[in-house]
Amino acid sequence: MEFGIFNSLYLPRMLRERDPEHAEQKRLLDEVEWVKAADRAGFKYTWATEHHFLTEYSHLSSNETFLAYVAALTRRIHIGTGIFNVTPPVNHPARVAERVAMLDNLSQGRFE
């Protein structure tokens, strides 16, 4: 059996209102810690979404940046994009291929 985690950076309004200046950064760093813990626990993969302009559901607008960061901090966990807009007007296929190849190389073959 394989286990993985799905990163969308959910940020409840309550947390944002409590600390509007730092809530997003704190949630982002918490998410990084979860990935590191999953790697230590032997989870197989972590996937990150890409969403824009949402108030609570997802604050992860640059999944490839997030994945490159966690790949550098982990040793075994595979990385991948869970939700990613691949339509050419938004993300040209050649650019997607370049980013995926770079992530796969930097993570030493761990991109899925």
C-alpha positions in Angstrom: 0.0 0.0 0.0 1.3 3.5 -0.8 0.5 6.7 1.0 0.8 10.3 -0.1 -0.3 13.8 0.8 -2.1 16.4 -1.2 -1.0 20.0 -0.7 -3.5 22.8 -1.5 -2.5 25.2 1.3 -6.0 25.7 2.7 -6.1 28.9 4.7 -9.2 29.2 6.9 -10.5 32.8 7.2 -10.3 32.6 11.0 -6.5 32.1 10.8 -6.1 34.9 8.2 -8.1 37.3 10.3 -6.2 36.4 13.5 -2.8 37.2 11.9 -3.3 38.8 8.5 0.3 39.8 8.1 1.9 36.3 8.7 -0.9 33.7 8.3 -0.2 32.8 4.7 3.6 32.4 5.3 2.9 30.3 8.5 0.5 28.0 6.6 3.0 27.6 3.8 5.8 26.7 6.2 3.5 24.3 8.1 2.7 22.6 4.8 6.5 22.2 4.1 6.9 20.6 7.6 4.1 18.1 6.8 5.9 17.1 3.6 9.2 16.6 5.5 7.3 14.5 8.1 5.7 12.4 5.4 9.1 11.8 3.8 10.5 10.7 7.2 7.5 8.4 7.7 8.0 6.7 4.3 5.1 8.2 2.4 5.5 7.7 -1.4 4.4 11.0 -2.8 3.3 14.6 -2.2 1.2 16.4 -4.8 0.7 20.2 -5.0 -2.2 22.0 -6.6 -2.2 25.2 -8.6 -5.0 27.7 -7.8 -5.3 31.4 -8.1 -7.3 34.2 -6.4 -9.1 31.9 -3.9 -9.9 33.3 -0.5 -9.7 30.1 1.6 -9.6 26.9 -0.4 -6.1 27.0 -1.8 -3.3 29.6 -1.6 -0.8 27.6 -3.6 -0.4 29.5 -6.8 3.0 28.3 -7.8 3.2 24.5 -7.3 6.5 24.0 -9.1 8.2 26.5 -6.8 6.7 24.7 -3.8 7.7 21.3 -5.1 11.3 22.4 -5.9 11.6 23.7 -2.3 10.3 20.5 -0.7 12.4 18.3 -3.0 15.5 20.1 -1.7 14.4 19.4 1.9 13.5 15.7 1.5 15.2 12.5 0.4 12.8 9.9 -0.8 9.3 11.3 -1.3 8.1 11.7 -4.9 6.7 15.0 -6.0 3.9 15.8 -8.5 1.3 18.3 -9.5 -2.2 17.4 -8.5 -4.1 20.2 -10.3 -2.3 22.1 -13.0 -3.8 24.1 -15.9 -2.2 22.7 -19.0 -4.2 24.8 -21.6 -1.7 26.4 -24.0 -2.9 30.0 -23.4 -2.2 29.7 -19.7 0.8 27.3 -19.6 2.4 26.6 -23.0 3.2 22.9 -23.4 6.9 23.5 -24.1 7.2 25.6 -20.9 5.4 22.9 -18.9 7.8 20.3 -20.3 10.8 22.5 -19.3 9.5 23.0 -15.8 8.7 19.3 -15.3 12.2 18.3 -16.7 13.9 20.7 -14.3 11.9 19.5 -11.3 12.7 15.9 -12.2 16.4 16.6 -12.5 16.6 18.7 -9.3 14.7 16.0 -7.4 16.9 13.3 -8.8 14.1 11.5 -10.7 11.3 11.9 -8.1 8.8 13.9 -10.2 5.7 12.0 -11.1 
